[in-house]
Amino acid sequence: MSEKKLLEVKHLKQHFDVPSGLKTLKLKAVDDVTFDIHEGETLGLVGESGCGKTTVGRSILQLYKPTAGEVYFDGELIQGKKTIREFRKKAQMVFQDPYSSLDPRMTVSDIIGEPLDVHKLYSNRAERDEKIKYLMDLVGLSSEHASRYAHEFSGGQRQRIGIARALAVDPKFIVCDEPVSALDVSIQAQVVNMFEDLQAKLGLTYLFIAHDLLVVKHISTRIAVMYLGKMIEIGPANEVYHNPIHPYTISLLSAVPVPDPNIARANKRIHLEGDVPSPLHMPSGCPFRTRCPRACAECAESMPELKEVRPGHFVACHKAEG
């Protein structure tokens, strides 16, 4: 991993207007999130459904126009049509559902070749076909199947088509939005290993969004944890996994299944009290305080800032202990 920061996200906010009777409420899907990703590393982003993980990825790539905040890529602020167009040659996305993210009316050749067409990355038809063949070989697909349609492939093969499409513009950075959650467990391992091989071969940088903490620990250099639109903990993967500090992260990791039955029996599952607050009616201060065993009066008054409690390990908690 390089010391160079490839991506810097500063105070990112993504709010949506939600009609509620005669008035409109603000849904704060992402609320003041700041982090960076170094060149060649994988940042794993975890949290329960609805916490804003996918929205972070889409807002970075400008698929959603951010409500506020700044995104820097290679030191350049991403804003304006021309900058965004250039940025999308260097940053791509692999979507969660390989069934709905591929056009059923297009052949595999056209799906993978579409980014080449959009950005005019070939000089003649033969060069285009050669690039598509190379991309299919790169992700473990037979180039003989280039004229087939997406519905003729299995889920794992469809996700490989999606990955080949993302690689078509030779990007430096890829947002992987739960790329294995819709796949069988046996196929998940193959796809995760392929992501690692591609990273080593092409020097890629990933934001890897996932639910499965074991997958995230396996592939990530660092892990970031989100809760209701806020970044609450970020640090080296092994450090966060084995020495979590935030009470939400501790609870999340206690639910990870352990294959050894003796260890599993000895491990104590931490059950959180209460329900997840509605993102339309957020509690004051820290959004986790309504379920937190450490909550105090200060937690209701202000949202704690991310602070470094161990080298490279940041936590947003008033009661954080290093």
C-alpha positions in Angstrom: 0.0 0.0 0.0 1.3 3.4 -1.0 1.4 6.4 1.4 -0.2 8.5 -1.3 -3.9 9.3 -0.8 -5.8 8.4 -3.9 -9.2 9.4 -2.7 -10.2 12.0 0.0 -13.8 12.4 1.1 -14.4 15.5 3.3 -17.6 16.2 5.2 -19.8 14.3 2.6 -23.5 14.7 3.1 -26.3 13.1 1.1 -29.8 14.1 2.1 -33.0 13.1 0.3 -36.4 14.8 0.5 -39.1 12.3 1.7 -42.8 13.3 1.4 -44.7 12.8 4.7 -48.3 14.0 4.7 -48.4 17.7 4.0 -44.7 18.3 4.7 -41.4 17.0 3.4 -38.8 15.5 5.8 -35.1 15.2 5.3 -33.6 11.7 5.2 -29.9 12.1 6.1 -28.6 9.0 4.3 -25.0 10.1 4.7 -24.3 12.8 7.3 -20.9 14.4 7.5 -18.6 11.5 6.6 -14.8 12.1 6.2 -12.2 9.4 5.2 -9.5 8.7 2.7 -8.2 5.7 0.8 -4.6 5.2 -0.1 -3.3 4.1 -3.4 -3.4 0.3 -3.7 -5.4 -0.4 -0.5 -8.8 -1.8 0.1 -11.1 0.0 2.5 -13.9 -2.3 3.7 -17.1 -0.4 4.6 -19.5 -2.3 6.9 -22.7 -1.6 8.7 -26.3 -2.9 8.8 -28.8 -2.4 6.0 -29.9 1.2 5.6 -26.8 2.8 7.3 -25.7 4.6 4.1 -22.9 2.4 2.8 -24.1 2.2 -0.8 -25.1 5.9 -0.8 -21.5 6.8 0.1 -20.2 4.8 -2.9 -22.7 6.3 -5.3 -22.1 9.8 -4.0 -18.3 9.5 -4.4 -18.8 8.5 -8.1 -21.3 11.3 -8.5 -24.2 9.0 -9.4 -25.9 11.0 -6.7 -25.0 14.7 -6.6 -23.8 15.2 -3.0 -25.8 17.6 -0.8 -22.6 18.9 0.7 -18.9 18.0 1.1 -16.0 17.5 -1.2 -14.4 14.5 -3.0 -10.8 14.7 -4.1 -9.3 12.1 -6.5 -5.5 12.2 -7.1 -5.5 15.6 -5.4 -8.2 17.1 -7.8 -11.6 18.3 -6.6 -14.4 16.4 -8.4 -16.9 19.0 -9.6 -18.2 20.1 -13.0 -19.2 18.0 -16.0 -15.8 17.8 -17.6 -14.0 16.8 -14.3 -16.7 14.2 -13.6 -16.4 12.7 -17.1 -12.6 12.4 -16.7 -13.0 11.0 -13.2 -15.3 8.2 -14.5 -12.5 6.9 -16.7 -10.5 6.4 -13.5 -13.2 5.3 -11.1 -15.8 2.6 -11.7 -18.4 0.6 -9.8 -19.3 -3.1 -9.5 -23.0 -3.3 -8.6 -24.6 -5.6 -6.0 -27.1 -7.5 -8.2 -25.6 -9.2 -11.2 -29.1 -10.0 -12.4 -30.5 -6.4 -12.7 -27.2 -4.5 -13.4 -26.8 -6.1 -16.9 -29.0 -5.1 -19.8 -30.8 -8.3 -21.0 -31.1 -7.0 -24.6 -27.3 -6.6 -25.0 -24.8 -9.3 -25.7 -21.8 -9.8 -23.4 -19.6 -8.2 -26.0 -21.8 -5.1 -26.1 -22.1 -4.9 -22.3 -18.3 -5.0 -21.8 -17.7 -2.8 -24.9 -20.1 0.0 -23.9 -17.6 1.9 -21.7 -15.1 1.7 -24.6 -17.8 3.2 -26.9 -18.7 5.9 -24.5 -15.1 7.1 -23.9 -13.9 6.3 -27.4 -11.1 4.1 -26.3 -10.4 2.2 -29.6 -9.4 3.3 -33.1 -11.1 0.5 -35.0 -13.5 -2.5 -34.7 -10.6 -5.0 -34.5 -9.0 -3.2 -31.5 -12.4 -3.1 -29.7 -12.9 -6.8 -30.2 -9.3 -7.5 -29.0 -9.9 -5.4 -25.8 -13.2 -7.2 -25.1 -11.5 -10.6 -25.5 -8.6 -9.5 -23.2 -11.1 -8.3 -20.5 -13.1 -11.6 -20.7 -9.9 -13.6 -20.3 -8.9 -11.4 -17.4 -12.0 -12.2 -15.3 -12.1 -15.9 -16.2 -14.7 -15.9 -19.0 -14.4 -17.7 -22.3 -14.2 -15.2 -25.2 -16.2 -17.7 -27.3 -19.3 -16.6 -25.3 -19.0 -13.0 -26.3 -22.1 -13.2 -28.5 -24.3 -14.7 -25.7 -26.8 -12.8 -23.6 -26.5 -12.2 -19.8 -29.5 -14.5 -19.0 -27.5 -17.5 -20.4 -24.9 -17.2 -17.6 -24.9 -18.1 -13.9 -24.9 -15.5 -11.1 -21.1 -15.8 -10.6 -20.4 -15.5 -14.3 -22.7 -12.4 -14.6 -20.8 -10.7 -11.8 -17.6 -11.5 -13.7 -19.2 -9.7 -16.8 -19.9 -6.7 -14.5 -16.3 -6.7 -13.3 -15.0 -6.9 -16.9 -17.2 -3.9 -17.8 -15.8 -1.9 -14.8 -12.3 -2.8 -15.9 -12.8 -1.7 -19.6 -11.7 1.9 -19.0 -8.6 0.8 -17.1 -9.7 2.4 -13.9 -7.5 3.1 -10.8 -10.3 3.0 -8.3 -13.4 0.7 -8.0 -16.3 0.9 -5.7 -17.4 -2.7 -5.0 -21.0 -2.5 -3.8 -21.7 -5.8 -2.0 -20.4 -7.6 -5.1 -20.7 -11.1 -3.6 -23.8 -10.9 -1.4 -26.2 -12.2 -4.2 -23.9 -15.2 -4.9 -23.6 -18.7 -3.5 -21.0 -19.1 -0.8 -18.7 -21.3 -2.9 -18.8 -18.7 -5.7 -18.2 -15.8 -3.3 -14.7 -17.2 -2.4 -13.8 -17.4 -6.1 -15.0 -13.8 -6.8 -13.2 -12.4 -3.7 -10.0 -14.1 -4.7 -10.3 -12.7 -8.2 -10.7 -9.2 -6.8 -7.4 -9.8 -4.9 -5.6 -11.1 -8.0 -6.8 -8.2 -10.1 -5.6 -5.7 -7.5 -2.2 -7.3 -7.4 -2.0 -7.5 -11.2 -3.5 -4.1 -12.1 -2.6 -2.0 -9.0 -6.3 -1.3 -8.2 -7.7 0.5 -5.2 -11.0 -0.6 -3.8 -13.8 0.7 -1.6 -15.3 -2.7 -0.7 -18.9 -2.4 0.7 -20.2 -5.5 2.4 -22.3 -7.1 5.2 -20.2 -10.1 5.7 -17.5 -9.2 8.2 -15.4 -12.3 7.5 -15.2 -11.3 3.8 -14.3 -7.8 4.7 -11.6 -8.9 7.1 -10.1 -11.2 4.4 -9.9 -8.6 1.6 -9.5 -5.3 3.5 -6.4 -3.3 4.4 -8.5 -1.1 6.7 -12.1 -1.4 7.9 -14.6 1.5 8.4 -17.9 1.0 10.3 -21.0 3.1 9.6 -24.2 3.5 11.7 -27.2 5.6 10.5 -25.2 7.8 8.1 -22.3 8.4 10.4 -18.7 7.0 10.3 -18.2 5.6 13.9 -14.9 3.6 13.7 -12.1 3.2 11.2 -8.7 1.5 11.5 -6.4 -1.3 10.3 -8.5 -4.5 9.5 -6.9 -6.8 12.1 -7.0 -4.0 14.7 -10.7 -3.3 14.2 -11.6 -7.0 14.0 -9.7 -8.2 17.1 -9.7 -5.0 19.2 -12.9 -3.1 18.4 -13.6 0.0 20.5 -17.0 1.4 19.6 -19.8 -0.5 21.4 -21.7 -0.9 18.1 -18.6 -2.5 16.4 -18.1 -4.7 19.4 -21.8 -5.9 19.1 -21.5 -6.3 15.3 -18.4 -8.5 15.7 -19.9 -10.6 18.5 -22.5 -11.8 15.9 -19.9 -13.2 13.5 -20.2 -17.0 13.3 -17.1 -19.0 14.5 -16.5 -22.4 12.9 -15.1 -23.9 16.2 -18.1 -25.0 18.4 -16.0 -24.7 21.6 -15.0 -21.2 20.9 -18.5 -20.3 19.7 -20.0 -21.5 23.0 -17.4 -19.5 25.0 -18.1 -16.3 23.0 -20.8 -14.1 24.4 -23.2 -12.6 21.9 -24.0 -9.0 22.7 -27.6 -8.2 22.1 -28.4 -4.5 21.7 -31.5 -3.1 23.4 -34.2 -1.3 21.5 -34.8 -0.7 17.8 -32.8 1.2 15.2 -34.1 4.8 15.2 -35.8 6.0 12.0 -33.4 8.0 9.8 -36.3 10.5 9.4 -36.5 11.1 13.1 -32.9 10.8 14.3 -32.1 11.2 18.0 -30.0 14.2 19.1 -26.3 13.8 19.6 -24.9 10.3 18.8 -27.4 8.3 16.7 -26.4 5.1 18.6 -27.0 6.4 22.1 -30.6 5.0 22.2 -29.2 1.5 22.1 -25.8 2.0 23.7 -24.8 0.4 27.0 -22.3 3.3 27.7 -24.7 6.2 26.9 -24.4 9.3 29.1 -25.8 12.8 29.1 -23.0 14.1 26.9 -24.1 11.6 24.2 -27.5 13.3 23.9 -25.9 16.7 23.6 -23.3 16.3 20.8 -22.1 13.8 18.1 -18.6 12.8 19.1 -15.9 13.5 16.5 -13.7 10.7 15.1 -10.5 10.8 17.2 -7.4 8.7 17.1 -7.3 6.5 20.2 -4.6 4.1 18.9 -2.2 4.5 16.0 -4.3 4.7 12.9 -7.4 3.7 14.8 -10.2 6.3 14.9 -13.4 6.1 16.9 -16.4 8.5 17.3 -17.4 7.8 20.9 -17.4 10.0 24.1 -16.6 7.0 26.2 -13.9 5.5 23.9 -11.1 3.8 25.7 -7.8 3.2 23.8 
